[in-house]
Amino acid sequence: MSRGNQREIDRQRAAKRAEKGGKGKKKDTDGSSAKQMLTNKKEKDAEIMRLKQQRAADKAAAAAAGEAGAGSSK
């Protein structure tokens, strides 16, 4: 079963959509906003990781202090 000219028709439709600028990737003229967004995301993610690491360290310290206190009470 051949598709006939379906591929060509699909290519033409895709070209028309690209001309209209409808769906698809949005192009940035200078690219600076995309770089800024990426930088902001990296900074935000780094801050989240720092908070998680601090909480884990605090939890480990509390657990260690709790074990040390429990061991000396015997």
C-alpha positions as CSV (number, residue, x, y, z in Angstrom):
1,M,0.0,0.0,0.0
2,S,1.6,3.2,-1.1
3,R,1.0,6.5,0.5
4,G,1.0,8.3,-2.8
5,N,1.8,12.0,-2.4
6,Q,0.8,12.1,1.3
7,R,4.4,13.0,2.4
8,E,4.5,15.9,0.0
9,I,1.2,17.2,1.2
10,D,2.4,16.9,4.8
11,R,5.5,18.8,3.9
12,Q,3.5,21.6,2.4
13,R,1.2,21.8,5.4
14,A,4.2,21.9,7.7
15,A,5.7,24.8,5.6
16,K,2.5,26.7,5.9
17,R,2.4,26.3,9.7
18,A,6.0,27.4,9.9
19,E,5.2,30.6,7.9
20,K,2.3,31.4,10.2
21,G,4.5,31.0,13.2
22,G,1.9,29.1,15.2
23,K,3.0,26.1,17.3
24,G,6.6,25.1,17.6
25,K,9.7,26.4,19.0
26,K,9.8,30.1,19.7
27,K,12.8,31.9,18.4
28,D,14.5,34.5,20.5
29,T,16.1,37.4,18.7
30,D,19.2,37.8,20.8
31,G,19.1,34.7,23.0
32,S,19.9,36.6,26.1
33,S,16.6,35.9,27.8
34,A,17.0,32.2,27.3
35,K,20.5,32.4,28.8
36,Q,19.1,34.4,31.7
37,M,16.3,32.0,32.3
38,L,18.8,29.1,32.3
39,T,21.1,31.0,34.7
40,N,18.1,31.7,37.0
41,K,17.0,28.1,37.0
42,K,20.5,26.9,37.8
43,E,20.8,29.3,40.7
44,K,17.4,28.3,42.0
45,D,18.2,24.6,41.7
46,A,21.6,25.1,43.5
47,E,19.8,26.9,46.4
48,I,17.3,24.1,46.7
49,M,20.2,21.5,46.8
50,R,22.0,23.6,49.4
51,L,18.9,23.6,51.6
52,K,18.5,19.9,51.2
53,Q,22.1,19.2,52.1
54,Q,21.8,21.5,55.2
55,R,18.7,19.7,56.3
56,A,20.3,16.3,55.8
57,A,23.4,17.5,57.8
58,D,21.2,18.8,60.6
59,K,19.3,15.6,60.7
60,A,22.5,13.5,60.8
61,A,23.9,15.7,63.6
62,A,20.7,15.4,65.6
63,A,20.7,11.6,65.1
64,A,24.3,11.4,66.2
65,A,23.7,13.6,69.2
66,G,20.7,11.4,70.1
67,E,22.7,8.2,69.8
68,A,25.5,9.6,71.9
69,G,23.1,10.8,74.6
70,A,21.3,7.5,74.6
71,G,24.5,5.5,74.9
72,S,25.8,7.4,78.0
73,S,22.5,7.0,79.9
74,K,23.0,3.3,80.4
